[in-house]
Amino acid sequence: ITCGHPGNPAHGFTNGSEFNLNDVVNFTCNTGYLLQGASRAQCRSNGQWSSPLPTCRVVNCSDPGFVENAVRHEQQNFPESFEYGMSVVYHCKKGFYLLGSSALTCMANGLWDRSLPKCLVISCGHPGVPANAILTGDLFTSGAVVHYSCQGRRSLVGNSSRTCQEDSHWSGALPHCTGNNPGFCGDPGTPAHGSRLGDEFKAKSLLRFSCEMGYQLRGSAERTCLLNGSWSGLQPVCEAVSCGNPGTPTHGMIVSSDGVLFSSSVVYACWDGYRTSGLTTRHCTANGTWTGTAPDCTLISCGDPGTPANGLQFGTDFTFNSTVSYQCNPGYTMEPAASSTIRCTKDSAWDHSKPTCRGLWALLPFVDVICNAAVMCGQPPPVQDGKVEGSDLRWGASVSYSCAQGFQLSHPAILSCEGRGVWKGEVPQCLQCEPTSRLFSTAVFCGDPGTPAEGRLSGKSFTYRSEVFFQCRSPFILVGSSRRVCQADGTWSGTQPTCIGTDDMTALRGLGMRTFHFKTGPFMGT
């Protein structure tokens, strides 16, 4: 007794290679899916598994929420749930910058891989005040404008106003006032995303600059106030660390990216027909490297769906869009019939479960079945003025017909019981042997015209106006009528055909110039 392969649950697999009586198989789900149903099944004596195929339900994460001054983008519009592997991306509105990771991904444990980011207002830091100058304006955020003027009769050289830009830098350069400034250098300012140690701007004063994590300093980390009233070195700025190109997986693509600088994120997806193996998001870290590696995109496989007990499976390719077909053994019928062909979908699951092959005796309660008998056919069709010869109704058995006295079969008929529980063959008629009037008001019967040696007869009805056709097996050639019709006088039209070989044709050609009329019919292959 065998139960056949139970199949693999969608998004899971079956452990076990023996499917006979008392054998046990175990079911497991892929990462990110939870098993619902029995984790094991045993083959029983009725050829069925003790438990139905379980299902693997995808893990869901809770709604991660929204971020103030940000726009949230999902992989699906208005998703009802956030499934394993799904990513949510946040983009800050104009005038704000992101602190944290822009992309969050739902993990197999039902939690998000990162905490919510924040959108903070862009700041350019203190713009600085040159010696003997006056700064007007106390807002240093994106879009803010500050103005400069000089004390006394000094003149301003450079930009009289500067604007905080979206890249956290002030427009233009720091201006200066004319005249000497012995012993005093003015305020050099503090860079955005940086800090300054020291508040003295007198001669020989030393200032030290540093940047926040994820930013690197460009310019001078230390500056000294010189005796001529200028600062040594170059004005420092803090620039976000760059992680460079994160790379694109084979058979995959980047579906979302907000850059390659610190705190940026990229989201990957695979082409149709491929599935991701690994995390679908990467983040640019403070040390200038991307987290993890680009995921692998592997061809989707639905796994072997299994062969039903008492059935056959056709197809060994179980990858995306491939199909597998089924056929039941003789004596069994498929349930449901629509599952004779199944297709592997992009969800790594078959679009239907594999069918079941049930013995037809289970569908025919009125048939007396002994033990585990094969298929039974019902009573064969009756014939008027005739009777059925044979009483065996089991699969593979056959019955014939005979007619009452004064009647003759329209054609020799034998019906066979097929595996589907139906009789195969053409049911004959019982026709009167003699016509009752010159008008042949009753059926005319021409009898069996016979089958030529090395040939074949097509047509089983030998009544008035019935047609029969003859063919010869290659390389034999048909001589005579390839088509004959039963006529009103009870005779066949044309001449009786024969099948002659090539040797016979050679002999005929040796008879000289005598003319012979041959009518050839189609060849019949061996």
C-alpha positions in Angstrom: 0.0 0.0 0.0 1.3 3.4 -1.0 0.0 6.9 -0.2 2.0 8.7 -2.9 4.1 11.9 -2.3 2.0 14.2 -0.1 3.4 17.3 -1.8 5.1 20.3 -0.4 3.2 23.0 1.5 3.4 26.4 -0.2 6.4 28.3 1.2 7.6 25.0 2.9 8.9 21.6 2.2 8.4 17.9 3.1 11.0 15.8 4.9 10.8 12.1 4.0 11.3 9.9 1.0 9.2 6.8 1.8 5.5 7.0 1.2 4.3 3.4 1.9 2.2 2.0 4.8 3.1 3.4 8.2 5.8 5.7 6.8 6.0 9.1 8.4 6.8 12.5 6.8 7.4 15.8 8.5 6.5 19.3 7.2 8.6 22.5 7.7 8.0 26.1 6.7 10.6 28.5 5.1 12.1 31.3 7.1 9.4 34.0 7.7 6.5 31.5 7.7 4.6 29.8 10.5 3.2 26.3 10.2 -0.6 25.9 10.5 -1.8 22.3 10.7 -0.1 19.1 11.6 3.7 19.0 11.4 3.7 15.3 10.5 1.6 12.7 8.7 1.5 8.9 8.5 0.5 6.7 5.6 -2.5 4.6 6.5 -3.9 1.3 5.2 -6.6 3.1 3.1 -3.8 4.7 1.0 -4.4 8.1 2.6 -2.3 10.3 4.8 -3.4 10.7 8.4 -3.3 14.5 8.1 -4.0 16.9 5.3 -1.1 19.0 3.9 -0.6 22.0 6.3 -0.2 25.6 5.2 2.6 28.0 5.9 1.3 31.5 6.9 3.6 34.4 6.4 4.8 36.3 9.5 3.4 39.8 9.9 4.9 42.9 11.6 2.8 45.6 13.2 2.3 48.9 11.5 5.6 50.8 12.1 3.9 54.2 12.2 4.5 57.5 10.7 7.4 60.0 11.2 6.7 63.7 11.7 7.7 65.9 8.7 8.2 62.7 6.6 6.4 60.9 3.8 6.1 57.1 4.1 6.3 54.8 1.1 5.2 51.2 1.1 5.9 48.4 -1.5 2.1 48.1 -1.8 -0.4 50.9 -1.7 -2.3 50.9 1.6 -1.3 47.4 2.7 -3.6 45.6 5.0 -0.6 43.9 6.6 3.2 44.2 6.7 4.5 40.8 5.7 7.9 39.3 6.2 10.5 40.8 3.9 8.3 43.9 3.2 10.1 47.3 3.5 8.8 50.7 4.4 10.7 53.8 3.3 10.6 57.3 4.8 11.6 60.5 3.0 11.8 63.9 4.8 9.9 66.9 3.6 11.7 69.9 2.2 13.8 71.7 4.8 14.4 68.6 6.9 17.1 65.9 7.0 16.8 62.3 8.1 18.4 61.1 11.3 18.4 57.3 11.3 17.7 54.8 8.6 15.2 55.6 5.8 14.2 52.0 5.2 12.7 49.5 7.7 12.3 45.8 6.9 9.9 43.3 8.5 12.0 40.4 9.9 11.1 36.7 10.4 10.5 37.3 14.2 7.8 39.8 13.4 9.8 42.8 14.4 11.2 45.7 12.3 15.0 45.6 11.8 15.4 49.3 12.7 13.8 51.9 14.9 11.8 54.8 13.4 14.0 57.6 12.1 13.5 61.3 12.8 13.2 64.2 10.4 15.1 67.2 11.9 15.2 70.7 10.5 18.2 71.4 8.3 20.8 73.6 10.1 23.8 75.3 8.6 25.4 76.0 12.0 26.7 79.4 13.1 27.9 81.3 9.9 30.7 83.2 11.8 31.3 86.9 12.4 34.4 88.6 11.0 36.3 91.1 13.2 34.7 94.5 13.5 31.5 93.2 11.8 27.9 93.0 13.0 25.7 89.9 12.2 22.0 90.4 11.9 19.8 87.3 12.1 19.6 84.5 14.6 18.0 81.7 12.6 20.5 79.3 11.0 18.0 76.7 9.5 17.3 76.0 5.9 16.1 79.0 4.0 17.2 81.5 6.7 19.2 84.6 5.6 21.7 86.5 7.7 23.2 90.0 7.0 26.6 91.6 7.6 27.6 95.1 8.2 30.8 96.8 9.6 31.4 98.9 12.6 32.4 102.6 12.3 33.7 103.7 9.0 35.0 100.3 7.9 33.7 98.9 4.6 32.4 95.4 4.0 34.3 93.3 1.5 32.4 90.3 0.2 28.8 89.1 0.5 26.6 91.3 2.7 24.1 88.4 3.1 24.3 84.6 3.2 21.5 81.9 2.9 21.3 78.6 4.6 21.0 76.0 1.8 19.5 72.5 1.8 23.0 70.9 1.8 23.6 72.5 5.3 26.1 74.9 3.8 25.9 78.7 3.8 25.9 80.4 0.4 29.0 82.5 -0.5 32.0 83.0 1.7 32.5 84.9 5.0 33.1 88.6 4.2 35.5 90.9 6.1 35.7 94.5 7.1 38.5 96.9 5.9 41.2 98.2 8.2 43.6 96.5 10.6 42.4 94.2 13.4 45.4 93.8 15.6 45.0 91.1 18.2 41.4 90.1 17.3 40.2 87.6 14.7 36.4 87.6 15.0 34.1 84.5 15.3 34.9 81.9 12.6 31.6 80.1 13.2 30.7 76.4 13.7 30.1 74.0 10.9 26.8 72.1 10.5 26.9 68.6 12.1 30.0 69.7 13.9 31.2 71.3 17.2 33.8 73.7 18.3 36.0 73.7 21.3 37.1 77.2 22.4 35.4 80.6 22.6 38.4 83.0 22.6 39.1 85.0 19.4 42.1 86.9 20.6 45.6 86.6 19.2 47.2 83.2 19.7 43.8 81.7 20.7 43.3 78.0 19.5 40.1 76.6 18.3 39.4 72.8 17.7 36.7 71.5 15.4 35.1 68.0 15.2 32.2 66.4 13.4 29.3 64.2 14.4 29.4 60.5 13.8 28.8 59.7 10.1 30.4 63.0 9.0 34.0 63.7 8.2 35.8 67.1 8.5 37.1 68.9 5.5 39.4 71.9 6.2 41.4 72.6 9.3 40.7 70.7 12.6 42.6 73.4 14.5 42.8 77.1 13.8 44.9 79.8 15.6 44.2 83.5 15.8 47.2 85.3 14.1 48.5 88.7 15.1 47.2 90.3 11.9 43.6 89.4 12.9 43.1 86.4 10.6 42.7 82.7 11.4 45.2 80.1 10.3 44.2 77.2 8.1 40.9 76.8 6.2 37.4 77.1 7.5 36.2 73.5 8.3 33.0 71.9 7.0 31.4 68.5 8.0 30.5 66.4 5.1 28.5 63.1 5.3 30.5 59.9 4.8 29.9 58.3 1.4 29.5 54.5 1.2 29.8 54.4 -2.6 27.9 52.1 -5.0 26.0 49.4 -3.0 25.9 47.1 -6.1 23.0 45.4 -7.8 22.3 41.6 -7.6 22.2 39.4 -10.7 18.5 39.1 -11.7 17.6 41.9 -9.4 17.3 45.7 -9.1 17.2 48.6 -6.7 13.6 49.8 -6.2 14.3 52.6 -3.7 17.3 54.7 -2.8 17.9 58.0 -1.1 21.6 58.3 -1.9 24.9 56.8 -0.9 25.7 59.1 2.0 25.6 58.3 5.7 22.1 57.1 6.9 21.0 56.5 3.3 19.3 53.2 2.5 18.7 51.1 -0.6 15.8 48.6 -1.1 16.2 45.6 -3.5 13.8 43.5 -5.4 14.2 40.5 -7.8 12.9 40.2 -11.3 9.7 38.3 -11.9 10.3 34.6 -11.5 13.1 35.1 -8.9 13.0 35.3 -5.1 15.3 37.1 -2.7 17.6 35.2 -0.4 18.7 37.5 2.4 17.7 41.0 3.5 16.3 43.3 0.9 17.6 46.5 2.5 21.1 47.9 3.2 22.1 51.0 5.1 25.1 53.3 4.8 27.0 53.3 8.1 29.1 55.9 9.8 32.4 54.1 8.8 31.5 54.4 5.1 30.4 50.8 4.4 27.0 49.3 3.6 25.4 46.9 6.0 25.2 43.2 4.9 25.5 42.2 1.3 23.2 42.5 -1.7 20.7 39.7 -1.6 20.8 36.7 -4.0 18.1 36.4 -6.6 17.4 32.7 -7.2 14.9 31.2 -9.6 11.6 30.6 -7.9 10.9 26.9 -7.3 7.7 25.5 -6.0 9.2 22.1 -5.1 8.0 18.7 -6.1 4.2 18.7 -5.8 4.2 14.9 -5.4 2.6 12.1 -7.2 -0.9 11.0 -6.1 -1.4 7.4 -5.0 -2.6 5.3 -8.0 -1.6 8.1 -10.4 1.2 9.4 -12.6 3.0 12.7 -12.7 4.4 14.3 -15.9 7.0 17.1 -15.6 10.2 17.4 -13.7 10.7 21.2 -13.9 9.2 22.8 -10.7 10.4 26.4 -11.3 8.4 29.6 -11.9 5.7 29.3 -14.6 6.4 25.6 -15.2 3.5 23.1 -15.3 3.1 19.6 -14.0 0.3 17.3 -15.3 -1.3 14.3 -13.7 -3.1 11.1 -14.9 -4.8 8.5 -12.9 -4.3 4.8 -13.4 -7.0 2.7 -15.1 -9.8 2.1 -12.6 -9.4 5.4 -10.9 -10.8 8.9 -11.5 -9.3 12.3 -10.8 -10.7 14.6 -8.1 -10.9 17.5 -8.7 -10.8 17.0 -12.5 -9.7 20.6 -13.0 -6.4 19.8 -11.2 -5.0 17.7 -14.0 -2.4 20.5 -14.7 -1.0 22.8 -12.1 1.4 25.8 -12.5 4.2 27.2 -10.3 3.4 30.8 -9.3 5.6 33.7 -8.3 4.6 33.0 -4.7 6.6 29.8 -4.8 3.4 27.9 -4.6 1.4 25.8 -7.0 -1.8 27.4 -8.2 -3.7 24.2 -7.2 -3.1 21.2 -5.0 -2.3 18.0 -6.7 -5.4 15.9 -7.4 -6.5 12.7 -5.8 -7.0 9.4 -7.7 -10.1 7.6 -6.3 -11.2 4.1 -7.2 -14.4 4.2 -9.2 -16.0 1.6 -6.9 -16.1 4.3 -4.3 -18.3 6.3 -6.7 -20.7 3.5 -7.7 -22.4 2.3 -4.5 -24.9 0.3 -6.4 -22.2 -2.0 -7.8 -21.5 -5.1 -5.7 -17.7 -4.9 -5.1 -15.8 -7.9 -3.7 -12.7 -7.0 -1.6 -10.7 -4.4 -3.4 -12.1 -5.2 -6.8 -11.3 -3.2 -9.9 -13.7 -0.9 -11.7 -17.2 -2.2 -12.5 -19.3 -1.1 -15.4 -23.0 -0.9 -15.4 -25.3 -3.0 -17.5 -24.4 -2.7 -21.2 -27.0 -0.9 -23.5 -29.9 -3.1 -24.6 -30.6 -3.7 -28.3 -34.1 -4.1 -29.7 -34.8 -7.6 -31.1 -31.4 -8.8 -29.6 -29.7 -9.7 -26.4 -26.3 -9.2 -24.7 -23.9 -12.2 -24.7 -21.8 -12.1 -21.5 -22.4 -11.1 -17.9 -18.9 -10.1 -16.6 -19.1 -6.4 -15.8 -15.6 -5.9 -14.4 -12.9 -3.7 -15.9 -11.3 -5.3 -18.9 -14.2 -7.7 -19.6 -16.1 -7.6 -22.9 -19.7 -8.5 -24.1 -21.1 -9.1 -27.5 -24.6 -9.1 -29.0 -26.8 -11.5 -30.9 -30.1 -11.0 -32.6 -33.5 -12.8 -32.5 -34.5 -15.2 -35.4 -35.2 -13.2 -38.6 -32.9 -10.4 -37.6 -29.2 -9.8 -38.3 -26.6 -7.6 -36.6 -25.8 -4.3 -38.4 -22.1 -5.0 -37.6 -20.1 -7.3 -35.5 -19.9 -5.6 -32.1 -17.9 -6.1 -29.0 -18.0 -3.7 -26.1 -15.2 -3.5 -23.5 -15.4 -2.2 -19.9 -12.9 0.7 -19.6 -11.1 2.0 -16.5 -13.5 4.9 -16.2 -16.4 2.5 -15.6 -18.0 2.9 -19.1 -18.5 0.6 -22.0 -16.3 1.3 -25.1 -17.6 0.4 -28.6 -20.4 1.1 -31.0 -23.7 -0.5 -30.0 -25.2 -2.5 -33.0 -28.7 -2.8 -34.3 -30.7 -5.9 -35.1 -32.1 -5.6 -38.6 -34.6 -7.7 -40.5 -32.9 -10.0 -42.9 -35.3 -9.5 -45.9 -36.9 -6.3 -47.1 -40.7 -6.2 -46.8 -41.4 -4.4 -50.0 -39.8 -3.2 -53.2 -39.4 0.2 -51.7 -37.2 -1.3 -48.9 -39.2 0.3 -46.2 -37.1 -1.7 -43.7 -33.4 -1.5 -43.3 -31.2 -3.1 -46.0 -28.1 -5.0 -44.8 -25.1 -5.6 -47.1 -23.1 -7.8 -44.7 -19.4 -7.5 -43.9 -17.4 -6.8 -47.1 -14.3 -8.4 -45.6 -10.8 -7.1 -44.9 -8.0 -7.6 -47.5 -4.8 -9.3 -46.4 -2.2 -6.7 -45.3 -5.0 -4.2 -45.1 -7.5 -2.6 -42.8 -11.3 -1.9 -42.9 -12.7 1.4 -41.5 -16.4 1.5 -40.7 -18.6 -0.8 -38.7 -22.0 -0.2 -40.1 -23.1 -2.3 -43.0 -26.6 -1.0 -43.6 -28.1 0.9 -46.5 -26.0 4.0 -47.5 -23.2 3.1 -45.0 -19.7 3.7 -46.2 -16.6 1.6 -45.5 -13.0 2.5 -46.4 -9.9 0.3 -47.1 -6.2 1.0 -46.5 -3.1 -1.1 -47.1 -0.1 -1.4 -44.8 3.1 0.1 -46.3 4.6 -0.8 -48.7 1.6 -2.7 -50.1 -0.6 -0.9 -52.7 -4.4 -1.1 -52.8 -5.9 -2.4 -56.0 -9.7 -2.0 -56.3 -12.1 0.3 -54.5 -10.8 2.2 -51.5 -14.4 3.3 -50.7 -17.5 1.2 -51.0 -21.2 2.1 -50.2 -24.0 -0.3 -49.2 -26.6 -0.1 -52.0 -30.4 -0.5 -52.0 -30.1 -4.0 -53.4 -28.0 -5.2 -50.5 -24.7 -5.2 -52.4 -21.6 -3.2 -52.0 -20.6 -0.7 -54.7 -17.2 -0.9 -56.5 -14.9 -4.0 -56.5 -13.4 -5.9 -53.7 -10.0 -4.4 -53.0 -6.7 -6.3 -52.5 -3.3 -5.3 -51.2 -0.4 -6.2 -53.5 3.3 -6.0 -52.8 6.1 -4.5 -54.9 7.1 -8.0 -56.2 3.6 -8.4 -57.6 3.9 -5.0 -59.3 7.2 -6.2 -61.0 5.4 -9.3 -62.2 2.6 -7.2 -63.6 5.0 -5.0 -65.5 6.6 -8.1 -67.1 3.4 -8.9 -68.9 4.2 -6.5 -71.7 2.1 -3.6 -73.0 -1.2 -4.9 -71.7 -3.1 -2.2 -69.9 -4.4 -2.7 -66.3 -6.5 -0.2 -64.4 -5.5 0.1 -60.7 -7.2 2.4 -58.2 -4.9 3.2 -55.4 -5.9 4.2 -51.9 -4.0 5.9 -49.1 -1.1 4.1 -47.5 -1.4 2.8 -43.9 1.7 2.9 -41.8 3.0 -0.2 -40.0 
